[in-house]
Amino acid sequence: GEARDAATRDDVTAVLDRSVAERLRALDPDVVVTQVRTTPSLVADPAGWHLPGWLAWPPLAMMLLTVCSVIGSPLPWRATRWAWFWLVAASPIGLVAYLLLAGPLPLLRERFAVRPGFTGGWGLILGMGLAALVGW
């Protein structure tokens, strides 16, 4: 009864009363069928690359640590904490920019510290723009 019901559906192409291995052995007794159990693994497909899923964790950890650094560090240069938060959260470009530009430059002394003039609203707008650019 179940086979007849399944056979009337459009998405069913065949109804078997035996396993596929038994059907193949019935057609050709020399066929050796080996069943392999596979464990499901995480797979990441960024930009068409087929990568193991564990490669998603290091960038995520780096982003989390950078957000903790934004929150816990002294006042960053060139932008407020909220601006850096939105830039870091929006794209990897903001993450790299924070690591390179949030503090003093190697050749610039502490007395020439730049006051943050770039606020959170502008950081959000720039972050969304960077995310759109990277996604494009």
N, C-alpha and C positions, 0 to 999 in steps of 0.2 A: 504494500500500500504506500509506504513512504517513497519507494523508488518511482512509482507511477506519479505521485504528487510532485516529486523533484523533477521528473522528466518533462512535465508540462511547463516548467518555468523557462523563461528566455535565457537566463544566465547560466543554465546547466547544459553542458555539452555532452556529458556521458554519465551514466549511472552504472556503477560496478557492484556486482554481488560478492566479489572477492577483492582482496588487496591487489594493488598494482603488481607487487612481486609475484604473487600466485598467477596472475594473468600472464605475465611475461614468461614465467617458467612453463606454463601450459603451451604457449606458442613455440618456445624453444627450450628444451630441457638443459641445454648446455649453458644457458645464461646464469651467471652468478650475480645475485643481488645482495649488496651489502648495505645495511642500514647504519647510518652515522648520525649520532645524536650531536647536535650543535647547541651550544649555549648562546643565547642572545647577547650580542655585544653592542655597545653604543657606537654609533658611526656618525661622523660629522662630514658634511659635504659643503664646505665653504668654497664658493667660486668655482664649482665643478670638480674640486679635488676630493677624492675619497680617502678620508683620514680616520684613524682610530679615534673613538670618542674621548679617550683620556686627554687628547691634545686640547680639548676645550677648557680644561681645568687651570693650566698655568696662566693664560691671559685673564681668566676670571679672578684668580687669586691676586694677580698683579693689580687689577683694577680695584679690588677690595682693599688691598694694602695701601694703594695710592689715595683712596677716599679717606681711609683712616689717617693717613699722613696729612691730608688737607685739613681734617678736623683737628688733629692734635698738635700740629706744628705751630711755630710762631706765625704771626701775620705774614702771608705770602706777598711777594712783590708783584707789581704790575697789574694785579687784579685782586678782588676780594675773594674770600673763601667760597662764597656762593657762585661766583663767576667760574672759579676753577672747578667746583663741584659739577656744574652743568657741562663744562667743557670735557671733563674726564668721563662723565657718565654718557656723553653723546657719542663719542667715537674714539678709536685708538689714537687719532691725531691729537686730540686733547690730552690724552694720557702722556704721550711723548712730550707735548708742549709743556705740561706741568713739570715733568721731571727735568726739563732743560731750562725753563724760564721762570719758575716760581720763586727761586732764590737769587742770591747775588751771582753775577757772572764771574768767572775766575779772575779776569783782569780788572774788575770794577770793585773798588773798595767799599767798605761798609758805610762810610760817610756819604756816599753818593746814592744811598738807598732811594728807590723809586716808590713814591706813595701809590697805593692801588687806586687807580681812577676808573678801572674797568669793573662795573658792578654786575650783580647777579642777573639782572634782566638782560643786559647785553650778552652775558655769558650764555644764557638760555637761547637767545636768538642765534648767536654764532654757533653754539653747539648743535642746534637743529639744522643750520645751514651746512655744517661739516658732516653731520650724519646723512643728510640728503646727498651731499657731494660724494661721500664714500660709498653710499648705497647705489649711486648712479654708476 
